[in-house]
Amino acid sequence: DVVFNTSTPIWETVGHTAPRADREDWKKFLAALPSVEERERDAELDGRILRGHEIVVANLEQLKRVVRFLVSSTFTDTNEERNLFLGDVMPALQLLGRKLKLEVFMAEMRWGIRTEASAAHLTSEICMRELERCLRESVGISYVFIAAQKYGFRPFPRLIPEKLFTELLEKMADKDRTLLEEWFKLDENALPGDDAGEEKKWEGPREFYGTAPGASGRFYVLQSQSKLKEGEDWWPLFERMQVSLRGAALTCFPYETSEEGLRDPANKHFAQRFVISVTEEEFKRGLLWVSPQRQKEQTLVLQRNFKEQAPDKDWIDMIDGKVDTAAQQLLSRQIAMIPPHVPTSTYTPPGDSNKAGLDKQKPEDRAYLRKVCDDFGESVAKSMAQGAQKLAVTRDETVDEAGHHLLFAVVRADKFCDTETTGKVVAAVQEYLSRRPDGSGQAFVVHGRSGAGKTYLMSKIMVGHIEERAGKGCVVIRFLGTSPASSAVQPLLSSLCKQLRRCYDKDEQVPSGFKELKAYFRKAVAEWPSEEQPLTLFIDSVDQLDDSNAGRRLEWLPMSGLSPHVRIVVSTLPDPANAEFQCLSQLRKGLGLADGASASSRIVEVETISEHSKVLTHLLKPQGRTATADQIAAVDAAFRNRTDDDAAGTP
């Protein structure tokens, strides 16, 4: 069990007299860490972002200031180490993180698995998702393996690919096949064929997920334990299915499940998941199958081997009261796969032939625990310093703000699904953007109810316009309310003015007062764009501004009398009843339109979603999912019965 003695600080239980952050040896170690030095920005990339010409996601994404790592091990034999990591080391690392402006997280999977998730057999998948998050987000260490003397739990996977499941059933006895067919059901919402594999951007090897090229893409899913009859015990059923599935996998895939195959780093076949432990699955995903550079810089192995060890199920694999030699062999061969360049520390506590485990009353065991905590803490701290150095680029708030909105547009444009109703809006905006100057000099307004898809539609239009411009002029984008600098009119105008000043290489400093900002912005829009360097300004959701400086009155936004080289596209919600600031009415007023007047060339409504089945299919496909015919029929019925009270007319 995980137990903290609240009367005695955990560091005192291993012989320390002060928290790690207050110890002289820790302070000396931190003082020796290399200082973080800022490096110059990429001026060419900054220029493309400021002018709205950069739409490559990798160039727009900013690394998160996060060090997040999973500690992977069996649980019952590493409680002492894990508890000390949390109670002694992590507080000191979090203090260092504040200094380096990093968030530090240790993924601790002993807690947080809800009972219903466990009953639905999701524990392993939750662990793997957390590991993938660490691999995806961490700028420092991402995986720590405590290699002890226990191989661990070897469950069969909850999801089994359709084709593979069928092959396994063919190798089983009738009674075992009947049991598996009772407990595993085909997920008909998974995309069939290669579509799933092509669309899903897996974090790990596709083969290991069962979506190799040519595979079905559909899975059989283990049903929840809630399916058990009253008084029925899960574990005897589990053991029967485990034996049947493992035996069939060994028969169907003799190399992939053999010791030679399991130790082949190139073998990523799904069948091995019927043989290996959860801990080895984490090991392969977090250490073995990552790049050599990541192995060197972002993984750590702490290997503990007792010189003597009394057999005990909490400290070594046991079966029928004896050491499980097959599991021990799997463990030793797994550890032998650790690449030589992976940072590894080895410990050999004396142990006891008459008593299993660690005893903090023994000086030797306390010394081991102090040493492993020091090595763990110093390794993570070094990786934090390296991560901080990766992020040490001179801050440029103007570029960061412009990049945030560009990335926001690119990500949503990629998910956009065109329909008949959205096609009309896109055509109208594109006609406005490409129109030769006609002297009207007016902006263009897109409006529609919440849920109509205005932001995704605007994103698609923005990215299409950037591509069409091919690096000419300036395209400035803002999605209001998605950043601190776009939530109130004064910081919004300040960031817009700073971006325009640099786009057009002007010397005039941006003022700080709101009245002066309005004048500066109007001058920039009116005078700086030219035929060679036109300006397109997109502002999405002006209704999202707060009430400061009467931002939603929109008096700061020029809607008429624009230069022939300027295009402005604005989106908003319809006017809410009895609201003080009614953005759509203000925009119409800016266009010189009377209430209720028609103006199809300058203002367009995003209507209720059309081709809903097409949209649903489009949204599900990137997740490797689809809807069945019955589900589509239910959606069709809901749309037939929708009312105006539904959000944007969408049931």
Secondary structure as GFF3:
##gff-version 3
##sequence-region A 1 651
A	DSSP	three_ten_helix	10	14	.	.	.	ID=ss1
A	DSSP	three_ten_helix	20	22	.	.	.	ID=ss2
A	DSSP	alpha_helix	24	32	.	.	.	ID=ss3
A	DSSP	alpha_helix	43	50	.	.	.	ID=ss4
A	DSSP	alpha_helix	57	60	.	.	.	ID=ss5
A	DSSP	beta_strand	66	72	.	.	.	ID=ss6
A	DSSP	alpha_helix	79	84	.	.	.	ID=ss7
A	DSSP	pi_helix	85	89	.	.	.	ID=ss8
A	DSSP	alpha_helix	90	100	.	.	.	ID=ss9
A	DSSP	beta_strand	103	107	.	.	.	ID=ss10
A	DSSP	alpha_helix	115	119	.	.	.	ID=ss11
A	DSSP	alpha_helix	123	137	.	.	.	ID=ss12
A	DSSP	beta_strand	143	147	.	.	.	ID=ss13
A	DSSP	beta_strand	159	161	.	.	.	ID=ss14
A	DSSP	alpha_helix	162	170	.	.	.	ID=ss15
A	DSSP	alpha_helix	174	183	.	.	.	ID=ss16
A	DSSP	beta_strand	184	186	.	.	.	ID=ss17
A	DSSP	alpha_helix	195	199	.	.	.	ID=ss18
A	DSSP	alpha_helix	206	209	.	.	.	ID=ss19
A	DSSP	beta_strand	219	222	.	.	.	ID=ss20
A	DSSP	three_ten_helix	225	227	.	.	.	ID=ss21
A	DSSP	alpha_helix	234	252	.	.	.	ID=ss22
A	DSSP	alpha_helix	259	262	.	.	.	ID=ss23
A	DSSP	three_ten_helix	270	274	.	.	.	ID=ss24
A	DSSP	alpha_helix	278	283	.	.	.	ID=ss25
A	DSSP	pi_helix	284	288	.	.	.	ID=ss26
A	DSSP	alpha_helix	292	298	.	.	.	ID=ss27
A	DSSP	beta_strand	299	304	.	.	.	ID=ss28
A	DSSP	beta_strand	308	309	.	.	.	ID=ss29
A	DSSP	beta_strand	318	319	.	.	.	ID=ss30
A	DSSP	beta_strand	322	323	.	.	.	ID=ss31
A	DSSP	alpha_helix	325	336	.	.	.	ID=ss32
A	DSSP	beta_strand	344	347	.	.	.	ID=ss33
A	DSSP	beta_strand	351	352	.	.	.	ID=ss34
A	DSSP	alpha_helix	363	390	.	.	.	ID=ss35
A	DSSP	alpha_helix	397	415	.	.	.	ID=ss36
A	DSSP	alpha_helix	420	434	.	.	.	ID=ss37
A	DSSP	beta_strand	444	447	.	.	.	ID=ss38
A	DSSP	alpha_helix	454	469	.	.	.	ID=ss39
A	DSSP	beta_strand	474	479	.	.	.	ID=ss40
A	DSSP	three_ten_helix	484	486	.	.	.	ID=ss41
A	DSSP	alpha_helix	489	503	.	.	.	ID=ss42
A	DSSP	alpha_helix	514	527	.	.	.	ID=ss43
A	DSSP	beta_strand	535	540	.	.	.	ID=ss44
A	DSSP	three_ten_helix	542	544	.	.	.	ID=ss45
A	DSSP	three_ten_helix	548	553	.	.	.	ID=ss46
A	DSSP	beta_strand	566	572	.	.	.	ID=ss47
A	DSSP	alpha_helix	583	590	.	.	.	ID=ss48
A	DSSP	beta_strand	603	605	.	.	.	ID=ss49
A	DSSP	alpha_helix	612	620	.	.	.	ID=ss50
A	DSSP	three_ten_helix	621	623	.	.	.	ID=ss51
A	DSSP	alpha_helix	629	640	.	.	.	ID=ss52
A	DSSP	three_ten_helix	647	649	.	.	.	ID=ss53
###
